[in-house]
Amino acid sequence: MKLAIVGAGVAGSYLGNRLQEVGHQIEVFESSRKESHWPVCAWGASKNMLETFSKDVGLNFDNYVLHRGKKLRMDLPDEKIEYLDLKGLVTYDKYQWEQDLCQRLRINYGFHCNPESDFLSNFDYVIDCTGFHRSLLPRSPQDFIIPSYEFLVENVSGIDEFYVIGYKGARGYFWFFPLGDGRGYMGAGDIDRKYYGISDFFEKNPNAKILRKIGRPIRLSPPKRMLPFYNDNIIGVGESIGCVFPMLGEGIIPSLICCNIFIDVLNKDSTFDVGLYEKRVLKKFGYYDDVYRIVRLKMDGKLNSVKHFKLLMSMYRNMKREEKRFGFGIDFEQMNRLLKAL
């Protein structure tokens, strides 16, 4: 098939590489210029999963790992502290990983696409991998985002592990993800736009140098709330259709899982079964909607451990089943402590 991929981020680069390898004609359209193209997010994900995705495209993931986490410290309201035992959570060179995936792809940089773009009719299918922007698909009335921004920093001392501050009411969080050698990603997402922790970080690290400042809203709405997934010959993949874990705002692994669902459906027949694709995506990420409901209830001050026990058990059981996918241990008692503390 002749396929256009709009967006050269984690989903677009991976999907383009996989589809071109099996013989499809791929052309990628990326809105940013080549010299300024930069993968947003803190570059943290599960090594357990990324090893497999990398192998699928002929890459050795060990070559990209920057920091292997052992503990994640989480500061909670009322001076409470929790530590997560990490079982594969790493930071990796996401920029180089995506660049290596794009080496053999035909990419048009600085090319802004919209649903009325004339080029759409030249392809069998156009794949919307534009993430948060969802540039080619209709907006969802249930979309929900958290404003955030982050800094790529260097010359950081006294902090060399994953560190998170959870805001009261689960209304946001601060993060520091180490990249090694005194570098890291630091930032915050906050529905109230107060971004606690950022000024304190710079006060404690007066020698920290800002290399990049990036504004990047985080989508929390899961796939069930991001319909439609397609419009005419346009099909959404990854974060553009809500493949983000709502509790963490993490979309790397969910987006890559979504890519593999797309590939499996495409390989079944000479035409793409959009109904089957939608059904499989909704099934795979079904419990994300329970997690999303928990987050929204907590934000609204309405989460009750008795009344919403089934929701909490759904989140726990599914996260426990996918423990390797998250890269940290899942413990029911600790999960309850975290939710009560927020």
N, C-alpha and C positions, 0 to 999 in steps of 0.2 A: 504494500500500500504506500501511497504518498501521504506522509503525515507531517503536519506542522506542530511544533511544540513552542508554546509561548511562555517564556520564563526559563532562564538558565541557572536556577538555583538547585537545591539538593534533589528535588523531584524531577525537574526538567533535564538535568545533566545525566542522572542515573537512567531515567526512562529512555532518553535519546540514545544513550550508549547501548542499552539492552535491545532496543528495537532495531537499531541499525545493524547490530551484530547478526540478527536473524534474517536480514535481507530487505527490510523496509527502507523506503527513501525518506530520510529525515532532514528537516530544515528547522533550525531553532531561531526564534526571534526574542531578543533581550532588550529591554527598554534602556538600561544603563549603558554608558560607553565602556568599551573594553578596559580602558585604563582606570576607570573608577568602579568597575564591577566588584562587589565585595559581599560575601555571604554573611548575612545578619544572623544573630543568635549567639549564645555564649560558647558554642562549639563543644557542648557536653552531651554525651549520649552513652548508651550501653555498648561496650566493646563486644559483648556476647553476640549482639545482633549485627553490628557493623562489620564484624569479621566475615559473616555469611554474605552480606550484601556486597562487600568488597570482592570476595571470591567469585561472585556471580559475574563481575565485570573484569576479572583478571588482575585485581590489585591485592597486594599484601597489606592488610590494615595496620600491621605492626609498624610499617614505615611512616605512619601518619600520627601515631599516638604521641601526645605532648606531656600528659600527666595521668598517672594511674592512681585513682583515689582510694583511700583506705577508710576514712571517716568523713561524714558530712556533719558539721555543726549547725544546729538550727536554734537561733535565739527567738524565744516566744514572748508574748506579753507577760507582765508581772515577773520579769526576770527569770523565767523558766528556760531551761536549756535541754535539748534532746540531741542525741547523736545517732545517726543512721550508719549501720555497718554496710559499707559499699562492697558490692560483689560484681564488679565489672564496669562501674561508672568511670569514664575517662573524659578528658578533653583531647581533641584531635585537630589536626591542621585541615579544617574544613575547606579553606580556600584552595589548598593544593590538591585535595581530594577531588573537588569539583573541577578544577583545571585539568587534571589528568583524565577525568571522564570526558571532558569536552574536546580533547586534542584532535580527535578524528571526526568531530561533528562540524557541519556547516552552520555557523552561527552568525546571525545578522545583529550586531550590536547597535545600540542607539535607535532601535526600531520600536516605536510605540504602536501597539495594536488595540483596536476596539472592535466591537461586534459588527461595525459597518465597514471595516477594512476590506478593500477589494480583493486582497490576496486569499481570503478565506475560501472562496469558491474554487481555488486551484488545487485544493487538497481533499483527499477522501475524508479525513477527519482532522480537526484542529483541537489540540489538547491544551487546556488552560492550566498551566503550572505556575500561575502568578501569585500563589500564596495568599497572603492577607488581602491583596488588591482585588482578586477575583475579577479580573479586568474584562473577561469575555462573557461571563454568565450573569443572569439577572440577580439583583441583590435579594438577600433573604430578609424578611421582616423579623426573623428571630435571631439575626446575627448579634453577637455580643463580644465586645473587645475591651481590653484593658490598655490604656495609654502607657507607654513605657519608653525609656531610653537607656542606653548603656555606653560605657567607655571601654575602649581597649587601652590598657595602661601598662606602663613598665616602671622599674625602680620601686617596686612594692616590697616592703620588708615586714616581717612579723606575721605574715599570713601566707601559708603555702598549701592549704587544703580547701576543699569545697566549704563554703560558708553561706548561710541563708538567714535572713531575718523575716519571720512571718508577722504580718500586720494583724492587728486586732480585727476580728470579724472576717478574716480571710479576704480582706479587701485589696490585698496586694502583697508584694514581697520584695526584699532586697536580695541580691546575689553577688557572690564573688566566685568565679570559676578560674582556678589557676592554670596557666599555660606553661609554667616552668621558667626558671631563670628570672624570677621577679616580675614576670608578665602575667596578665590575667584580664578577664572580662568582668567588669563591675557595672551594676546597673540596678534598676528597679522598675517594676510595673505596679501601678497604683490607680485604682478607679477614682480616687479622690485627688490625684495629681499632687501629692505631697512628697512622695519619694523619700521616705525616711531612710536614713543610713548612708546616703550619698555624701552629704556634707561632713558627717562624722568620719567617713572613710578618708576624705582628703585631709581632715584635721589630724588624723592619726598617721597619715602617710604624706607629709608635706613635700617629700621629694618625688612623689609619684608624677610621672609624665604622661599626659594624655596623647595617645597616638591617633585615636579616632573617637568621634562622638557620633552615635547612631540613634536616630529615632525609629522605633519599630513597634507599632501596636501589636498586641498579642490577641489572637482570636481564641475565645474559649468555647464558642458554640460547636457542639459535635455534629457529625454528619446528618443525624436525624433532623437537625434544625437548620441545615444548610441546603435543602432541596430548592431548586432542581440541580441535579448533577450534570445535566446536559441540555443543550438547546440547538436544534437542527443538527449540524455536523460538529458542534463544539461539545467537548466532554471535559469535565473537571477532574483533576487528580491532585491528591495531597491536601495541603492546607487550604486550598481554594474551596474545597468541599468539607472543611471542618475536621480534617484528620490531625487533630491536636489533642493531647491528653489534658482535659480541663483543669485538673488539680495542679499541674506543674507548668502548663503553657508550653509543653515540649512537643515539637512537631516533626523532628527528624525521622525517628523510627516509624511513627504512624504514616508519614508520607511515603516512605520507602515500602512499607507493607502495602499501601494502596497502589503503588506502582506495580507491584507483583500481581495484585488482583487484576489490574488493567491488562497486563501482559497475558495472564492466563485466559481471560475472557477473549482477548483479541485472537489468540492462537486457536480458539475452538472452531472458528468458521471464517469464511472469506468476508463476512460482514461482522460488525461489532454489535453484540447483543446488549443494548443499553439497559434493558430491563434486568438482565442477569447481573450486569455490573452493579447496578444500584442495589439489588437484593444482596449481593455478596458483601458490598461495602457496609451496608446497614447491619448485616449480621455480625461481621467481624468487629465493628466498633459499637455494637449495640449497648454495651454497658457503659460506654462513655457518657451516654445520656443520663444514667443514674449518678455518675460522678458530677456531671454538670449541675444536676438538680441539687446535690449536696452543697456544692460551692455557692450556688445562688441562694439557697436557704440559709447558709451560714452568713453570707453577706447581708441578708435581710433580717438577721437575728431571729430566725424562725426554726432553726435545726433543733430537733428534739431526738435524743438517743433512743427513746422508747417508741415514739410515734413513727420515726423514720428508720427503725431497726432493719427492715428489709432492704432499704436503699444502702445502708451502711454495710450490710453483709454482702450485698451484690458487689460493691466496690472492693471489699476485702478479698472475697473469694476469687474474683477475676484478677486482681493485682497479684495475689499469692500464686495463682496458676501461671502468671506471666512474669514471675519474679526476675528471671534472667533478662527479660526484655527491659526492665527498669534499671537494672544494675545496682540495686540495693535490696537489703532484706525487708520483707513485709511481715510485720508483727501486729496482730489484732489489738492487743493491749496498748502498744505504742501509738497505733493509728488513732485509737480513741483518746489517748492523752493529748495528742497533737490537736485534734479537732476541738476538744474541750478547752484547751489552753488559748486557742485563737479567738 
